[in-house]
Amino acid sequence: MIPSVNNSGSRTIGLLNYLYETGQYEDHTDPHLVASFDGMSPDPGRDPNATLKDLAQLLDQPVMALAEHARPAKHVWHTSVRADPRDRILSDEEWAGIASRIVAATGIDPGDGQPGCRWAAVRHADDHIHIVATLVTEDGHRPDDYRSGARAQAEARLIEKELGLRQVAPGDGTAAQRPTSAERHKAERQGRERTAREELRETVRRAVAGVTSEEEFFDRLAAAGLLIRKRAAPSGDLLGYKVALPDDLNKDGEPVFYPGARLAPDLSLPRIRERWSGNAQNDPAPRREDAGPAGPGAPAGARRRTASAVWQAVLVIEHGDDAVAATHIAAAGEVLDALAKTSAAHTRRELRDAATAFERASRSHVRAARGHDHALRQAARELVHGGPALGRGEDGATTAMAIDMLFFLITAAAHWHAKKGHAQQAEAAARAAEHLRTAYQGAAAQPLGVLYQRGRRLCRPMLRRQTVVLREALPELAEQILAEPGWYALAATIAEAEAAGHDPAALLSAAVERRELDTADSVSDVLVWRLRRTAALPADASPLPENATTGRQSSTRGTATRSNAPSRRRSGEETSGKTR
């Protein structure tokens, strides 16, 4: 259950008009009062003789009783209280009790004989109510509503437990500011999927991914189509910035600007500068040899180097000190943003959703020690400068490789936050990991399908030899891997690595030793990407030696190799290393 408190309104009748409107909003059905300060307020939704003006005048009476100069300019307090989509539908009586508890907890109407404000709770949808109040008590004073948002959240946690509702993780004050109700209403009127604040936050986040100077940062903002205002000191030094969408205008037809700090705490100019002001020697850039056969400037090369940087970051988060771990977690957000910005259409949406979810996990009260994150920030930079990747061939396969590594990094971040008691961050990282899991499935299907068919075409002696290698190198995992559909793709990869002069047993042992695989859906899939990255093999498969196949070498790049690996488990005969 999430209360969202706003107290910046000046027209009670305007807010009531919105709450009772049914023609413009699909979720506004049967608007009616469920509770009010006196239990007898007129309800324009159910009483044909009551009007919105009647209700507004009743709520405004304590305000209007003051001398005009003593009336607060913005006297309307408003909060929505929304249940989780998975919760049961609450009754009007339950919502009435919730409303009374929220206004008491926030100081709007504390009860126990203390003077309170006038308020009314309107329900116009199954899953939420709106509470509107006027910020003058019955005896003409301002209510004690200090930190009313935090107090509402604390009360909501108690309500969830008592009513058996889904419990929301408590916040810690590091989250980005939520859109106000006015911003949400404006977005709905304009047919926007998200509010201007949310669009700007994502655009600025992507613009900052991997940047190394203010000039580059502002160039990216301008290239994204944002309007920019800079704030400078008398000396000419830049102090801050604001951004706006060109088509987001106020009532006077002027663009609505948002300071970076109001988009997210880490998007203020001083906090952005910290990203490139650290000592780059603390964390060297990824090795050039990790570029692989695609070359250093191509999207595929950038993805390979990203996979290497991400792999190192997993180890840091698991074993490094808190400040350095927090730095890598924050930089992981930049990598997600850069990958979402440059990936093909069939993975872009899930990657974008992963980046949006992980934004909440990128900040906590553990202050990041900037400078140790150079490798990840360099990876984000190279992803952006490498340009858009195709969804097929080496680009598509290295995208799957990078997503596979990122899944483990984000999962490690979720575990780290959970250990620290960062409930919201841990939950956000877990949501991001699920989006990455879906994105991986879309990116990996084609290249793994190619490798699967290659593995099926290995000659019987070769496949038996790969089975022996697997059992000797990974005795505890071998039978699980042999039972997975991905075993044939791994067998083909082992054969390629051996043909390239590598010791496959050593590669397998190294791939498993450095990271547990409990969170992997398919251990064989994970090992495919780790071996191909470590051995610098083409991610999209390379030709096998003639003696590795059953004489059908010429067909391995044909149409038949493009089918995906079957999802069913194979028979015992196949899992023992024999072909049919």
Disulfide bonds with the S-S distance in Angstrom:
none
